[in-house]
Amino acid sequence: MVHHRSARPTIIATVAVWLILLAALVLSPSVFAQPTPAAPARVFLPLVTGASGPQTPEEQAMAAQVLAMLNAERARAGCPPVSIDTKLTLAAQRHSQDMAVNDFVSHRGSLGSTPDQRASAAGYAWSSVAENVAAGYATPEAVMAGWMQSSSHRQSILNCSFVHVGIGYTFQPDDAPLAGASYPYFHYWTQLFATPR
């Protein structure tokens, strides 16, 4: 007896293979050439961390104590008192927050701003500007003593031509030590002095 192979299983197998290939083509998104998608749009926004508005009542109280001691030092030197300016205070407060959140102590902000640029950005039209910054002093008395013991900081405090000041203070409870420091500072201070145009 001679066995003949039936053509029927071959046809079924061929159809099955074609159906599998067709399904693979339809379900695979990368089989056909597709246009290269455009690069995603990028939007760069400034880093916003913490509050950047008015001071809390505690921050206002600390600033008021610094102002009283500052004007007492100026009176001893024969200088008129400076008064708080809200625009300078906003600039000083933002700089103290910037230093605290971004772990640095400098007159240059984390995005490269300078004291005069910060005063202008806050809307203060100035003819002269000076700034004192400090970190690690837990009380107004301690920070004022530190500034008065530094000749350059003392010079800003006792510059009789300044009319206004902004005082910023930020407490950073979860502060990390700065590079090269063995402990976190927690307390960040800024005095921004100015004379209007």
C-alpha positions in Angstrom: 0.0 0.0 0.0 1.3 3.4 -1.0 0.8 6.3 1.4 0.0 9.6 -0.1 0.4 12.7 1.9 -2.7 14.8 2.1 -2.3 18.4 1.0 -4.9 19.4 3.5 -2.5 19.6 6.6 0.0 21.6 4.6 -2.6 24.2 3.6 -3.8 24.5 7.2 -0.2 24.9 8.5 0.5 27.5 5.8 -2.7 29.5 6.6 -1.8 29.3 10.4 1.7 30.6 9.8 0.3 33.5 7.7 -2.2 34.4 10.3 0.5 34.4 13.0 2.7 36.7 10.9 -0.2 39.0 10.1 -1.1 39.2 13.8 2.5 40.0 14.6 2.6 42.8 12.0 -0.7 44.3 13.2 0.1 44.1 16.9 3.8 45.3 16.7 4.0 49.1 16.6 7.6 49.2 15.5 7.3 47.1 12.4 6.5 49.9 10.0 8.5 53.1 9.6 7.0 55.8 11.7 7.9 59.5 11.6 10.3 60.5 14.4 8.4 62.2 17.1 9.3 65.8 17.9 11.4 66.3 21.0 9.2 67.0 24.0 8.8 70.7 24.8 10.8 71.9 27.8 9.7 74.6 30.1 12.2 76.0 32.6 10.8 77.5 35.8 12.6 79.0 38.7 13.0 76.7 41.7 10.4 77.6 44.2 11.1 76.2 47.6 9.5 77.2 50.9 7.6 80.3 51.4 8.7 83.3 49.4 6.2 85.8 50.6 5.8 87.9 53.8 7.5 86.8 57.0 5.8 84.6 59.6 5.1 86.3 62.9 8.2 84.6 64.4 10.4 85.9 61.6 8.9 89.4 62.0 9.7 89.3 65.7 13.3 88.2 65.1 13.7 91.0 62.4 12.2 93.6 64.8 14.8 92.7 67.5 17.6 92.9 65.0 16.3 96.3 63.8 16.2 97.6 67.4 19.8 96.5 68.0 20.9 97.8 64.6 19.5 101.2 65.3 21.0 101.3 68.8 24.5 100.6 67.3 23.9 103.3 64.7 22.8 105.8 67.4 26.0 105.1 69.3 28.0 105.9 66.2 26.0 109.1 65.5 24.0 107.7 62.6 20.3 108.2 62.0 18.1 105.2 62.4 17.2 103.1 59.3 13.6 102.1 58.8 12.2 98.8 57.5 11.3 98.8 53.9 8.9 96.1 52.8 10.5 95.6 49.4 13.9 95.2 50.9 12.5 92.9 53.5 11.0 90.7 50.8 14.3 90.5 49.0 16.2 89.8 52.3 13.7 87.1 53.3 13.8 85.4 49.9 17.6 85.4 50.1 17.6 83.9 53.6 15.2 81.2 52.4 17.4 80.5 49.3 20.5 80.1 51.5 18.6 77.8 53.9 17.0 75.6 51.3 20.0 75.4 49.0 22.6 75.0 51.7 25.0 77.9 51.2 26.0 81.2 52.7 26.9 83.9 50.2 26.0 87.3 48.8 25.4 85.5 45.5 22.1 83.7 45.3 21.7 80.1 44.1 20.8 81.4 40.6 23.6 83.9 40.6 21.7 87.0 41.8 23.5 89.8 43.6 22.2 92.1 46.4 21.5 95.0 44.1 19.7 92.7 41.6 17.5 91.3 44.4 16.7 94.8 45.6 15.7 95.8 42.1 13.7 92.6 41.5 11.7 93.4 44.7 10.9 96.8 43.2 13.2 99.0 45.2 14.8 101.9 43.3 18.1 102.3 44.9 21.2 104.5 44.6 23.4 102.4 46.9 23.0 98.9 48.4 24.9 96.7 50.9 24.2 93.4 52.4 25.2 91.3 55.5 24.5 87.6 55.6 25.1 85.1 58.4 24.2 81.6 59.3 24.3 79.5 62.5 23.4 82.3 64.9 20.3 81.2 66.9 19.3 84.6 68.3 19.2 88.2 67.1 21.7 89.1 69.9 24.2 86.5 68.6 23.9 87.5 64.9 24.3 91.2 65.7 27.3 90.5 67.9 28.8 88.4 65.1 28.2 91.2 62.5 29.6 93.9 64.8 32.8 91.9 65.4 33.4 91.8 61.6 34.8 95.0 60.2 33.1 94.7 56.8 29.7 93.9 58.3 30.1 96.6 60.9 30.9 99.1 58.1 27.5 98.3 56.5 25.7 98.7 59.8 27.3 102.0 60.6 27.1 103.5 57.1 25.2 106.7 58.0 24.0 107.2 54.3 21.7 104.2 54.4 18.0 105.0 54.9 16.3 101.7 54.7 16.9 98.1 55.6 15.2 94.8 54.9 15.9 92.0 57.4 15.4 88.3 56.5 15.5 85.4 58.9 14.8 81.7 58.1 14.9 78.7 60.4 15.5 75.4 58.6 14.6 72.6 61.0 15.8 69.8 58.7 19.0 71.6 57.7 22.0 69.6 56.5 25.6 70.6 57.1 27.2 72.8 54.5 30.2 71.5 52.6 33.2 71.7 55.0 31.0 72.3 58.1 30.6 69.7 60.8 27.1 70.7 61.8 24.0 72.3 60.2 23.5 76.0 60.7 19.6 76.0 61.0 19.4 79.8 61.2 20.0 82.0 58.1 20.1 85.8 58.3 20.2 88.7 55.7 20.3 92.4 56.2 19.8 94.4 53.0 20.6 98.1 53.4 19.8 100.7 50.7 19.4 104.4 50.0 16.7 105.3 47.5 17.3 107.2 44.3 
